[in-house]
């Protein structure tokens, strides 16, 4: 099955599976990149080209390459918390529905 014929639910499922199988540093890069894409949309900026996506992914990977696991996890938690706070502010999430374990 190619990505072009996946249903939206299957695309979400495949994306989640692919992301959770990444090493932590790459997972952080993906999360930060998603945050940047969402910020561009929020700011009304045009969508990124493939070349821009690759350049940004490489920049984030280089930026996090020398971070320790502790630093990676701290940035990961901070990014998740920022996304969660934005979702609560938009009304697409409920404060307290997700608690840290």
The 8 nearest C-alpha neighbors of each residue, nearest first, counted from 0:
[[1, 2, 4, 5, 3, 9, 6, 10],
 [2, 0, 3, 4, 5, 10, 6, 9],
 [1, 3, 5, 4, 0, 10, 6, 13],
 [2, 4, 1, 5, 0, 6, 10, 7],
 [5, 3, 2, 1, 6, 0, 10, 7],
 [6, 4, 2, 9, 10, 3, 7, 1],
 [5, 7, 9, 8, 10, 4, 3, 11],
 [8, 6, 10, 9, 11, 5, 12, 4],
 [9, 7, 11, 10, 6, 12, 5, 13],
 [10, 8, 12, 6, 11, 7, 5, 13],
 [11, 9, 7, 13, 8, 12, 5, 14],
 [10, 12, 14, 8, 9, 13, 15, 7],
 [11, 13, 9, 15, 10, 14, 8, 16],
 [14, 12, 16, 10, 15, 11, 9, 17],
 [13, 15, 11, 17, 12, 16, 10, 18],
 [16, 14, 18, 12, 17, 13, 19, 11],
 [15, 17, 13, 19, 14, 18, 12, 20],
 [16, 18, 14, 20, 15, 19, 13, 21],
 [19, 17, 15, 20, 21, 16, 14, 26],
 [20, 18, 16, 21, 17, 15, 26, 22],
 [19, 21, 17, 18, 16, 22, 26, 15],
 [22, 20, 18, 19, 26, 25, 23, 17],
 [21, 23, 25, 24, 26, 20, 19, 18],
 [24, 22, 26, 25, 27, 21, 71, 68],
 [25, 23, 27, 26, 22, 28, 71, 63],
 [24, 26, 28, 27, 23, 22, 21, 29],
 [27, 25, 23, 29, 24, 28, 21, 22],
 [26, 28, 30, 24, 25, 29, 75, 31],
 [29, 27, 25, 31, 26, 30, 59, 32],
 [30, 28, 32, 26, 27, 31, 33, 25],
 [31, 29, 27, 33, 32, 28, 26, 34],
 [32, 30, 34, 28, 33, 29, 27, 35],
 [31, 33, 35, 29, 34, 30, 28, 36],
 [34, 32, 36, 30, 35, 31, 29, 37],
 [33, 35, 31, 37, 32, 36, 38, 30],
 [34, 36, 38, 32, 33, 37, 39, 31],
 [37, 35, 33, 39, 38, 34, 32, 40],
 [36, 38, 40, 34, 35, 39, 41, 33],
 [37, 39, 41, 35, 40, 36, 42, 34],
 [40, 38, 42, 44, 36, 41, 37, 43],
 [39, 41, 43, 37, 42, 38, 44, 36],
 [40, 42, 38, 39, 43, 37, 44, 36],
 [41, 43, 39, 40, 44, 38, 37, 45],
 [44, 42, 40, 41, 39, 45, 38, 46],
 [43, 45, 39, 42, 40, 46, 41, 38],
 [46, 44, 47, 43, 39, 40, 48, 42],
 [47, 45, 48, 44, 39, 40, 36, 43],
 [46, 48, 51, 52, 45, 49, 50, 36],
 [47, 49, 51, 50, 52, 46, 53, 45],
 [48, 50, 52, 51, 53, 47, 54, 46],
 [49, 51, 53, 48, 52, 54, 47, 55],
 [50, 52, 54, 48, 49, 53, 47, 55],
 [53, 51, 49, 55, 50, 54, 56, 47],
 [52, 54, 56, 50, 51, 55, 57, 49],
 [55, 53, 51, 57, 56, 52, 50, 58],
 [54, 56, 58, 52, 57, 53, 51, 59],
 [57, 55, 53, 59, 58, 54, 52, 60],
 [56, 58, 60, 54, 55, 59, 61, 53],
 [57, 59, 55, 61, 56, 60, 62, 54],
 [58, 60, 62, 56, 61, 57, 28, 55],
 [61, 59, 57, 63, 62, 58, 64, 56],
 [60, 62, 64, 58, 59, 63, 57, 65],
 [61, 63, 59, 60, 64, 58, 65, 66],
 [62, 64, 60, 66, 61, 65, 59, 24],
 [65, 63, 61, 66, 62, 60, 24, 59],
 [66, 64, 63, 67, 62, 61, 60, 68],
 [67, 65, 63, 64, 70, 71, 68, 69],
 [66, 68, 70, 69, 71, 65, 72, 64],
 [67, 69, 71, 70, 72, 66, 23, 24],
 [68, 70, 72, 67, 71, 73, 66, 74],
 [69, 71, 73, 67, 68, 72, 66, 74],
 [72, 70, 68, 74, 73, 69, 75, 67],
 [71, 73, 75, 69, 74, 70, 76, 68],
 [72, 74, 70, 76, 75, 71, 69, 77],
 [75, 73, 77, 71, 72, 76, 78, 70],
 [74, 76, 72, 78, 73, 77, 27, 71],
 [77, 75, 79, 73, 78, 74, 80, 72],
 [76, 78, 74, 80, 75, 79, 81, 73],
 [77, 79, 81, 75, 80, 76, 74, 82],
 [80, 78, 76, 82, 81, 77, 83, 75],
 [79, 81, 83, 77, 78, 82, 76, 84],
 [80, 82, 78, 84, 83, 79, 77, 85],
 [81, 83, 79, 85, 80, 84, 86, 78],
 [84, 82, 80, 86, 85, 81, 79, 87],
 [85, 83, 87, 81, 86, 82, 80, 88],
 [84, 86, 88, 82, 83, 87, 89, 81],
 [87, 85, 83, 89, 91, 92, 88, 84],
 [88, 86, 92, 90, 84, 89, 85, 93],
 [87, 89, 85, 86, 90, 84, 91, 92],
 [90, 88, 86, 87, 91, 85, 92, 84],
 [89, 91, 87, 88, 92, 86, 93, 85],
 [90, 92, 86, 89, 87, 93, 88, 85],
 [93, 91, 87, 86, 90, 94, 83, 96],
 [92, 94, 96, 87, 95, 90, 91, 86],
 [93, 95, 96, 87, 92, 97, 84, 83],
 [94, 96, 97, 93, 98, 92, 87, 99],
 [97, 95, 93, 94, 98, 92, 87, 99],
 [98, 96, 95, 99, 94, 93, 83, 92],
 [97, 99, 95, 100, 96, 94, 80, 83],
 [100, 98, 97, 76, 95, 80, 96, 79],
 [99, 98, 97, 76, 96, 95, 80, 79]]
